[in-house]
Amino acid sequence: MDRTERFYKIEQLIRSHGCISFAALLEALEVSPATLKRDLAYLRERLDAPIEYDAGENGYRFGQQWRGGKHELPGVWFNEAELHALLTMQQMLAGLDEQGVVGRHLQPMFDKITGMLGVDAAEAEELRRRVRLVGTARRRMASEAFETVGSAVVKRRRLHIRYRKKRGGEASEREVSPQRLVNHRNTWYLDAWCHASEGYRRFALDGIETAVALEAQARSVPLAELEAELDQGYGIFAGGTPREAELVFSAETAAWVSREAWHAAQQSEFLPDGRWRLRLPYVDDTELLMDLLRHAGQVEVVAPAALREAFAQRLRQAVAAL
């Protein structure tokens, strides 16, 4: 039984018995008297557990104000391994949350998790440093926009946004019904129903110059419908009629490329000569071409002809730039 499990057990024993002796706690927990004393002190001093010693009953009970109440120790339903996993999740979240927008709100919870492990701030920081998330080409965004958009998604409220497109640079004013937040390749996006264009749209959060929450309720749309409209393309590009790409990777690179998930609807197979054939849908070839260039010399674009020619053109441009 690890330390966090003992904390839970102590609370359970006090709650079930009303008042329980030190000897009975020792027998149930199978620890030394010194360990039990440390646990009781930690519960009182660090976790604010209302445990007090009743001299008349020669045992431990909850304070008078808590008897019959619903007091619960924060986080006691997690064992030590699960708490370590949560701290790992905190570090992963920090890698996605460069501006600290989400982390700022969750920090009190993670402080309690650290407390449950019985470590000080320096030890907790050492634990977090054991996990590192490396991100490249991360785009910055205004934290105010993230918080406003995130709140609207959760509260199901409409937004009025000023959005500037990456291509062309023109700005537009829109009223949208937020549906979900998407993180793709270190960049955040908002999937929403646009009331101006009467359709689904995907907005890069760093392109949202202003976001104002409205009182109007967001339009409710089935999640399956949203996924069918925005998740059929390749990568972050959505909308339009999907086409199917057929790619064949060399035997040399097939062993590890075959372990990659390129698309949820992909179909693949190994060919007799060890090469790997991959078929997947795409709407816009921009991101697909970027990924294919990583495998230049090791992949053949079989179909469609337009994608094959676009890939060849990129390769010619790359050679010309040398």
C-alpha positions as CSV (number, residue, x, y, z in Angstrom):
1,M,0.0,0.0,0.0
2,D,1.6,3.3,-1.1
3,R,1.3,6.6,0.7
4,T,-1.7,8.0,-1.2
5,E,-3.6,4.7,-0.7
6,R,-2.9,5.0,3.1
7,F,-4.4,8.5,3.1
8,Y,-7.5,7.1,1.5
9,K,-7.6,4.2,3.9
10,I,-7.2,6.4,7.0
11,E,-10.1,8.6,5.9
12,Q,-12.3,5.5,5.2
13,L,-11.5,4.0,8.6
14,I,-12.4,7.1,10.5
15,R,-15.6,7.6,8.5
16,S,-16.7,4.0,9.0
17,H,-15.9,3.8,12.7
18,G,-16.7,7.3,13.7
19,C,-13.7,7.1,16.1
20,I,-10.8,4.7,15.8
21,S,-7.8,4.0,18.0
22,F,-4.2,4.4,17.0
23,A,-3.7,0.7,17.5
24,A,-6.6,-0.2,15.2
25,L,-5.2,2.1,12.5
26,L,-1.8,0.4,12.9
27,E,-3.3,-3.0,12.5
28,A,-5.3,-2.0,9.4
29,L,-2.5,-0.2,7.6
30,E,0.3,-2.5,8.6
31,V,2.8,0.3,9.1
32,S,5.1,1.4,11.9
33,P,3.9,3.9,14.6
34,A,6.3,6.5,13.2
35,T,4.9,6.2,9.7
36,L,1.3,6.5,10.9
37,K,2.2,9.6,13.0
38,R,3.7,11.2,9.9
39,D,0.7,10.3,7.8
40,L,-1.7,11.8,10.3
41,A,0.4,15.0,10.7
42,Y,0.6,15.3,6.9
43,L,-3.2,14.9,6.5
44,R,-3.9,17.6,9.0
45,E,-1.2,20.1,8.1
46,R,-0.8,19.8,4.4
47,L,-4.2,18.5,3.2
48,D,-6.4,20.3,5.9
49,A,-8.1,17.1,6.9
50,P,-10.2,17.8,10.0
51,I,-8.8,14.9,12.0
52,E,-8.6,15.3,15.7
53,Y,-7.7,13.1,18.7
54,D,-10.5,12.4,21.1
55,A,-8.9,11.8,24.5
56,G,-12.2,10.5,26.0
57,E,-12.6,7.9,23.3
58,N,-8.9,7.3,22.9
59,G,-9.1,7.6,19.2
60,Y,-9.2,9.7,16.1
61,R,-12.3,11.3,14.6
62,F,-13.3,14.1,12.3
63,G,-13.9,17.5,14.0
64,Q,-17.3,18.3,15.2
65,Q,-18.2,20.5,12.3
66,W,-17.5,17.7,9.8
67,R,-19.2,14.8,11.5
68,G,-21.9,13.4,9.1
69,G,-20.6,15.8,6.4
70,K,-19.2,15.1,3.0
71,H,-15.6,16.0,3.6
72,E,-13.2,14.3,1.1
73,L,-9.5,14.6,0.8
74,P,-8.4,16.1,-2.5
75,G,-7.2,13.6,-4.9
76,V,-7.2,10.6,-2.6
77,W,-8.8,8.4,-5.2
78,F,-5.5,8.4,-7.1
79,N,-2.7,6.1,-6.3
80,E,0.9,7.1,-6.6
81,A,1.4,5.8,-10.1
82,E,-1.7,7.7,-11.3
83,L,-0.5,10.9,-9.6
84,H,2.9,10.6,-11.4
85,A,0.9,10.2,-14.7
86,L,-1.0,13.4,-13.9
87,L,2.2,15.3,-13.4
88,T,3.4,14.0,-16.7
89,M,0.2,15.2,-18.3
90,Q,0.8,18.6,-16.8
91,Q,4.2,18.8,-18.5
92,M,2.7,17.7,-21.8
93,L,0.0,20.3,-21.5
94,A,2.7,22.9,-20.8
95,G,4.2,22.0,-24.2
96,L,0.9,22.8,-25.9
97,D,0.2,25.8,-23.8
98,E,3.1,28.1,-24.4
99,Q,1.3,31.2,-23.2
100,G,0.2,29.4,-20.0
101,V,-3.4,30.2,-20.5
102,V,-4.8,26.7,-19.6
103,G,-2.0,26.0,-17.1
104,R,-2.8,29.1,-15.1
105,H,-6.3,27.8,-14.3
106,L,-5.2,24.2,-13.6
107,Q,-2.2,25.1,-11.4
108,P,-4.1,24.9,-8.1
109,M,-5.2,21.3,-9.0
110,F,-1.6,20.3,-9.8
111,D,-0.4,21.9,-6.6
112,K,-2.7,19.6,-4.7
113,I,-1.4,16.6,-6.7
114,T,2.1,17.5,-5.7
115,G,0.9,17.7,-2.1
116,M,-0.5,14.2,-2.3
117,L,2.8,12.9,-3.4
118,G,4.4,14.4,-0.3
119,V,7.2,16.3,-2.2
120,D,8.3,19.9,-2.0
121,A,8.4,22.4,-4.8
122,A,11.9,21.5,-5.8
123,E,11.2,17.8,-6.0
124,A,8.0,18.5,-8.0
125,E,10.0,20.6,-10.5
126,E,12.5,17.8,-10.8
127,L,9.7,15.3,-11.6
128,R,8.3,17.6,-14.3
129,R,11.8,18.1,-15.9
130,R,11.9,14.4,-16.6
131,V,9.3,14.9,-19.3
132,R,10.1,17.2,-22.3
133,L,7.8,17.9,-25.2
134,V,9.6,19.3,-28.2
135,G,7.7,21.5,-30.6
136,T,8.8,23.3,-33.7
137,A,7.3,26.1,-35.9
138,R,4.8,26.9,-33.1
139,R,2.7,29.9,-33.9
140,R,1.9,32.4,-31.1
141,M,-1.6,33.5,-30.3
142,A,-3.2,36.1,-28.0
143,S,-4.1,34.5,-24.7
144,E,-7.2,36.6,-24.5
145,A,-8.5,35.0,-27.7
146,F,-7.9,31.5,-26.4
147,E,-9.7,32.1,-23.1
148,T,-12.6,33.8,-24.8
149,V,-12.9,31.1,-27.5
150,G,-12.4,28.2,-25.0
151,S,-15.1,29.6,-22.7
152,A,-17.5,30.0,-25.6
153,V,-17.0,26.4,-26.6
154,V,-17.7,25.1,-23.1
155,K,-20.6,27.5,-22.5
156,R,-22.1,27.0,-26.0
157,R,-22.3,30.7,-26.7
158,R,-21.8,32.5,-30.0
159,L,-18.8,34.6,-30.8
160,H,-18.2,37.8,-32.8
161,I,-14.7,37.6,-34.2
162,R,-12.4,39.6,-36.5
163,Y,-10.4,37.1,-38.5
164,R,-7.5,37.7,-40.8
165,K,-6.8,35.0,-43.4
166,K,-3.2,33.8,-43.9
167,R,-3.6,33.7,-47.7
168,G,-4.3,37.2,-49.0
169,G,-4.3,38.8,-45.5
170,E,-7.8,40.3,-45.7
171,A,-9.8,40.6,-42.5
172,S,-13.5,39.9,-42.0
173,E,-16.0,40.3,-39.2
174,R,-18.0,37.1,-38.5
175,E,-20.6,35.7,-36.0
176,V,-19.9,32.1,-35.3
177,S,-21.2,29.2,-33.2
178,P,-18.1,27.5,-31.7
179,Q,-18.1,23.7,-31.8
180,R,-14.7,22.4,-30.8
181,L,-11.0,23.3,-30.3
182,V,-8.4,21.4,-32.3
183,N,-4.7,21.3,-31.7
184,H,-2.7,20.3,-34.9
185,R,1.0,20.4,-35.2
186,N,1.5,22.8,-32.2
187,T,-1.2,25.2,-33.5
188,W,-4.7,25.8,-32.2
189,Y,-7.8,26.0,-34.4
190,L,-11.5,26.6,-33.8
191,D,-14.1,24.6,-35.6
192,A,-17.3,26.6,-35.9
193,W,-20.6,27.2,-37.8
194,C,-20.2,30.5,-39.6
195,H,-23.5,32.3,-39.7
196,A,-22.4,34.7,-42.5
197,S,-21.5,31.9,-44.9
198,E,-24.0,29.4,-43.5
199,G,-21.4,26.6,-43.3
200,Y,-18.7,25.0,-41.2
201,R,-15.4,26.8,-41.1
202,R,-12.0,26.2,-39.4
203,F,-10.2,29.2,-38.0
204,A,-6.6,29.4,-36.8
205,L,-6.6,31.0,-33.4
206,D,-3.6,33.1,-34.2
207,G,-5.6,34.6,-37.0
208,I,-8.4,35.8,-34.6
209,E,-7.6,39.4,-33.9
210,T,-10.5,40.0,-31.6
211,A,-13.1,37.7,-30.0
212,V,-16.2,38.9,-28.2
213,A,-18.6,36.5,-26.4
214,L,-22.2,37.0,-27.2
215,E,-25.3,36.2,-25.1
216,A,-26.9,34.2,-28.0
217,Q,-26.9,30.4,-27.7
218,A,-24.5,28.7,-30.2
219,R,-26.1,26.7,-33.0
220,S,-26.2,23.1,-32.0
221,V,-25.0,20.7,-34.7
222,P,-24.4,16.9,-34.5
223,L,-20.8,16.0,-33.8
224,A,-21.0,13.3,-36.5
225,E,-22.0,16.0,-39.1
226,L,-19.1,18.2,-38.0
227,E,-16.6,15.4,-38.3
228,A,-18.0,14.4,-41.7
229,E,-17.5,17.9,-43.0
230,L,-14.2,18.9,-41.4
231,D,-12.3,15.6,-40.8
232,Q,-12.3,14.1,-44.2
233,G,-9.4,16.0,-45.6
234,Y,-5.7,15.5,-44.9
235,G,-4.3,17.3,-41.9
236,I,-5.9,20.5,-41.0
237,F,-7.3,21.3,-44.4
238,A,-11.1,20.7,-44.6
239,G,-14.0,21.4,-46.9
240,G,-14.5,20.2,-50.5
241,T,-14.7,16.9,-52.2
242,P,-12.1,14.3,-51.0
243,R,-9.8,12.7,-53.5
244,E,-7.8,9.6,-52.9
245,A,-4.0,9.6,-53.0
246,E,-2.1,6.4,-53.7
247,L,1.5,6.4,-52.4
248,V,4.2,3.7,-52.5
249,F,7.1,3.8,-50.1
250,S,10.4,2.1,-50.7
251,A,11.2,-1.1,-48.9
252,E,14.0,0.8,-47.1
253,T,11.7,3.2,-45.5
254,A,8.6,1.1,-45.3
255,A,9.5,-0.6,-42.0
256,W,9.0,2.6,-40.0
257,V,6.7,4.7,-42.2
258,S,4.1,1.8,-42.0
259,R,3.9,2.5,-38.3
260,E,2.7,6.0,-38.8
261,A,-0.9,7.0,-38.9
262,W,-1.4,9.4,-41.8
263,H,-5.2,9.5,-41.8
264,A,-8.0,7.8,-39.8
265,A,-9.5,6.4,-43.1
266,Q,-6.2,5.2,-44.6
267,Q,-5.8,1.8,-46.3
268,S,-2.4,0.2,-46.6
269,E,-0.6,-3.0,-47.4
270,F,2.9,-4.4,-47.9
271,L,3.8,-5.4,-51.5
272,P,5.6,-8.6,-52.3
273,D,8.9,-6.8,-52.8
274,G,8.8,-5.1,-49.4
275,R,7.4,-1.8,-50.4
276,W,4.4,-0.2,-48.6
277,R,1.4,1.1,-50.4
278,L,-0.8,3.7,-48.7
279,R,-4.1,5.0,-49.9
280,L,-5.7,8.0,-48.1
281,P,-8.2,10.8,-48.7
282,Y,-7.2,14.4,-49.0
283,V,-9.0,17.7,-50.0
284,D,-6.1,20.2,-50.3
285,D,-2.7,18.9,-51.3
286,T,-0.7,21.6,-49.4
287,E,0.0,19.6,-46.2
288,L,0.2,16.3,-47.9
289,L,2.9,17.6,-50.2
290,M,4.8,18.9,-47.2
291,D,4.8,15.4,-45.7
292,L,5.7,13.7,-48.9
293,L,8.8,16.0,-49.3
294,R,10.1,14.5,-46.0
295,H,10.3,11.2,-47.9
296,A,11.8,12.6,-51.2
297,G,13.5,9.8,-53.0
298,Q,11.8,7.1,-50.9
299,V,8.1,7.6,-52.1
300,E,6.3,7.4,-55.4
301,V,3.1,9.3,-56.0
302,V,1.1,6.8,-58.1
303,A,-2.2,8.7,-58.2
304,P,-3.9,11.0,-58.9
305,A,-2.0,12.5,-61.8
306,A,-2.5,16.1,-60.5
307,L,-0.9,15.2,-57.1
308,R,1.9,13.4,-58.9
309,E,2.7,16.4,-61.0
310,A,2.5,18.8,-58.1
311,F,5.0,16.7,-56.2
312,A,7.3,16.5,-59.2
313,Q,7.1,20.3,-59.5
314,R,8.0,20.8,-55.8
315,L,11.0,18.5,-56.3
316,R,12.1,20.5,-59.4
317,Q,11.8,23.7,-57.5
318,A,13.9,22.3,-54.6
319,V,16.7,21.2,-57.0
320,A,16.6,24.6,-58.7
321,A,17.1,26.3,-55.4
322,L,20.4,24.5,-54.7
